[in-house]
Amino acid sequence: MLRILSKGQHVADACKDRSVVSPPSNQRAINQTEEELLGIPALMKRLGIGRTTIFLLIEEGLLEKVKIGRRTLVTKSSVDRYIDDLKVAARTQELAANARCKANLQSDAVAPTLPSSPQYRYRKPAL
């Protein structure tokens, strides 16, 4: 709200009358936004991957981006979801590998051997 000062009134006196939003509530909103959004450098550090890989993950839709001006920020919830998906994928691969290992141990098949014909034997190269 624009306030016109009367003649002789000082700017400092006019500012005393005005109600101002207290910094703590404003600071709380800023901190909450910072907790919910991560910048690219912070994300690089957190995930241990490069800038190009982050932008590829954003392009693939695995991370959700928010543009504020020129800054690209990533939502913390999408980062947490991506990390959880990686954990599930790793666990699934581990279980599949264990199942293959058990299947190989339980199978009655004998490992194939090479025939004992002379063509498969090791020969010293001719000098």
Phi, psi and chi 1 to 4 in degrees:
 res  aa     phi    psi   chi1   chi2   chi3   chi4
   1 MET       -  129.9  178.3  167.5  120.0      -
   2 LEU   -87.6  133.1 -176.4   59.7      -      -
   3 ARG  -122.1  130.2 -170.9  167.3 -150.3 -151.7
   4 ILE   -94.0  127.7  -60.5  174.6      -      -
   5 LEU   -82.2  141.5  -61.1  175.4      -      -
   6 SER   -80.0  162.3   59.7      -      -      -
   7 LYS   -61.2  127.6 -167.7  172.0 -174.1  176.0
   8 GLY    92.5  -11.6      -      -      -      -
   9 GLN   -82.3  134.3 -171.9  178.1   12.8      -
  10 HIS   -88.1  149.5 -165.7  -92.6      -      -
  11 VAL   -60.3  -39.9  175.7      -      -      -
  12 ALA   -61.9  -37.9      -      -      -      -
  13 ASP   -66.7  -37.5  -65.0  -27.9      -      -
  14 ALA   -68.6  -33.7      -      -      -      -
  15 CYS   -71.3  -26.6  -70.9      -      -      -
  16 LYS   -65.9  -31.3  -72.2  179.5 -172.3  174.7
  17 ASP   -75.5  -26.1  -61.0  -20.4      -      -
  18 ARG   -74.9  141.6 -139.6  170.5   53.2  173.7
  19 SER   -89.4  131.6   63.0      -      -      -
  20 VAL  -118.4  142.8  178.5      -      -      -
  21 VAL   -67.1  131.3  177.1      -      -      -
  22 SER   -68.9  141.3   63.2      -      -      -
  23 PRO   -59.2  -34.8  -22.0   29.6      -      -
  24 PRO   -60.0  -42.8  -25.9   33.3      -      -
  25 SER   -68.4  -37.1   64.8      -      -      -
  26 ASN   -67.2  -41.3 -159.3    9.3      -      -
  27 GLN   -65.6  -35.9 -173.0   64.7   33.2      -
  28 ARG   -61.9  -41.9 -155.0  173.5  -43.3  122.5
  29 ALA   -64.6  -40.0      -      -      -      -
  30 ILE   -66.3  -43.7  -69.1  170.1      -      -
  31 ASN   -63.7  -39.0  -72.3  -18.0      -      -
  32 GLN   -64.5  -40.4 -175.7  178.8   10.8      -
  33 THR   -65.2  -41.5  -56.5      -      -      -
  34 GLU   -64.5  -32.0  -72.4  176.5   -0.7      -
  35 GLU   -73.0  -31.4  -70.7  173.6    5.3      -
  36 GLU   -87.2  -21.3  -65.9  173.6    4.2      -
  37 LEU  -122.1  142.0  -60.9  173.7      -      -
  38 LEU  -120.9  135.9  -64.9  169.5      -      -
  39 GLY   -76.4  165.3      -      -      -      -
  40 ILE   -61.3  -45.6  -60.3  -59.0      -      -
  41 PRO   -60.9  -39.7  -24.3   33.8      -      -
  42 ALA   -66.1  -37.8      -      -      -      -
  43 LEU   -68.6  -37.7 -166.1   55.4      -      -
  44 MET   -59.9  -43.2  -70.8  168.9   55.8      -
  45 LYS   -68.7  -41.9 -172.3  173.7 -176.8  177.8
  46 ARG   -67.6  -42.5 -178.9  171.4  179.4 -173.6
  47 LEU   -92.4  -17.0  -65.1  177.7      -      -
  48 GLY    72.3   31.1      -      -      -      -
  49 ILE  -125.8  167.4   58.0  177.5      -      -
  50 GLY   -85.4  170.1      -      -      -      -
  51 ARG   -59.6  -44.7  177.2  179.4  -60.6  -84.6
  52 THR   -62.2  -42.2  -54.6      -      -      -
  53 THR   -63.8  -38.5  -54.0      -      -      -
  54 ILE   -62.9  -44.5  -70.2  172.6      -      -
  55 PHE   -68.5  -30.3  -78.5  104.6      -      -
  56 LEU   -66.8  -41.0  -73.2  173.4      -      -
  57 LEU   -63.9  -37.5  -67.9  172.7      -      -
  58 ILE   -65.6  -44.3  -69.4  170.8      -      -
  59 GLU   -63.6  -36.9 -171.9  176.7  -53.8      -
  60 GLU   -75.2  -11.0  -69.0  174.8    5.0      -
  61 GLY    88.3    9.6      -      -      -      -
  62 LEU   -80.1  -24.3  -63.0  173.1      -      -
  63 LEU  -123.1  141.6  -65.3  176.1      -      -
  64 GLU   -98.0  125.0 -176.6 -178.9  -18.2      -
  65 LYS  -103.4  155.1   75.0  173.1  179.9  176.2
  66 VAL  -132.3  127.1  175.2      -      -      -
  67 LYS   -99.2  127.3  -68.9  -73.5  -78.3 -174.1
  68 ILE  -125.1  102.7  -61.0  178.2      -      -
  69 GLY    65.9 -124.0      -      -      -      -
  70 ARG   -92.9  -11.6  -67.6  178.7   58.4 -175.8
  71 ARG   -77.9  139.1  -78.7 -173.5   77.5 -173.9
  72 THR  -107.1  120.6  -60.3      -      -      -
  73 LEU  -117.6  155.1  -57.2  169.8      -      -
  74 VAL  -121.0  136.8  177.4      -      -      -
  75 THR   -70.4  141.1   60.3      -      -      -
  76 LYS   -65.5  -34.4 -171.9  173.2 -175.8 -121.0
  77 SER   -64.5  -37.7   60.8      -      -      -
  78 SER   -70.4  -32.9   70.4      -      -      -
  79 VAL   -66.8  -44.8  174.0      -      -      -
  80 ASP   -62.3  -40.6  -67.0  -21.3      -      -
  81 ARG   -64.2  -41.0 -172.6  171.0   46.9 -113.1
  82 TYR   -63.5  -42.9  176.0   68.3      -      -
  83 ILE   -63.9  -41.9  -68.1  170.6      -      -
  84 ASP   -62.7  -40.3  -70.0  -19.1      -      -
  85 ASP   -63.1  -38.9  -69.8  -13.5      -      -
  86 LEU   -64.0  -40.2  -71.9  176.7      -      -
  87 LYS   -64.4  -42.3  -71.5  177.7 -177.3  176.6
  88 VAL   -64.9  -43.0  168.2      -      -      -
  89 ALA   -62.8  -41.8      -      -      -      -
  90 ALA   -64.5  -42.1      -      -      -      -
  91 ARG   -65.3  -39.6 -177.8   68.5 -179.8  143.9
  92 THR   -63.8  -43.5  -56.9      -      -      -
  93 GLN   -63.8  -38.8  -73.5  178.8   -9.9      -
  94 GLU   -64.4  -43.2 -178.3 -177.7  -26.4      -
  95 LEU   -66.0  -39.2  -69.0  173.8      -      -
  96 ALA   -65.6  -40.2      -      -      -      -
  97 ALA   -64.8  -41.4      -      -      -      -
  98 ASN   -63.7  -39.8  -72.8  -17.2      -      -
  99 ALA   -65.6  -40.9      -      -      -      -
 100 ARG   -64.0  -40.2  -78.3 -167.7  -56.1  -88.8
 101 CYS   -63.9  -44.7 -174.5      -      -      -
 102 LYS   -63.8  -40.2  -74.7  179.9 -177.0  178.0
 103 ALA   -63.7  -39.7      -      -      -      -
 104 ASN   -66.6  -37.9  -72.8  -19.9      -      -
 105 LEU   -71.1  -33.5  -69.1  174.8      -      -
 106 GLN   -85.9  -16.1  -67.8  174.3   -6.2      -
 107 SER   -71.9  147.2   68.9      -      -      -
 108 ASP   -87.8   -3.5  -64.6  -30.2      -      -
 109 ALA   -67.5  138.2      -      -      -      -
 110 VAL   -93.0  142.9  177.3      -      -      -
 111 ALA   -63.5  136.1      -      -      -      -
 112 PRO   -65.7  143.8   21.7  -28.8      -      -
 113 THR  -118.2  156.1   58.0      -      -      -
 114 LEU   -75.8  145.6  -67.2  174.0      -      -
 115 PRO   -62.0  156.7   -7.2   11.8      -      -
 116 SER   -92.0   20.3   60.6      -      -      -
 117 SER   -69.2  157.3   63.3      -      -      -
 118 PRO   -60.4  -29.2  -16.4   22.0      -      -
 119 GLN   -66.4  -20.7   65.9 -176.9    2.3      -
 120 TYR   -96.2   -6.0  -68.5  107.8      -      -
 121 ARG   -78.8  154.4  -69.2 -171.4 -169.4  146.3
 122 TYR   -74.0  131.5  175.6   74.2      -      -
 123 ARG  -118.2  142.0  -65.7 -177.0 -164.9  169.1
 124 LYS   -73.3  138.5  -70.8 -175.7  178.8  178.9
 125 PRO   -66.8  146.7   14.3  -19.5      -      -
 126 ALA   -71.2  138.4      -      -      -      -
 127 LEU   -93.1      -  -63.5  175.3      -      -
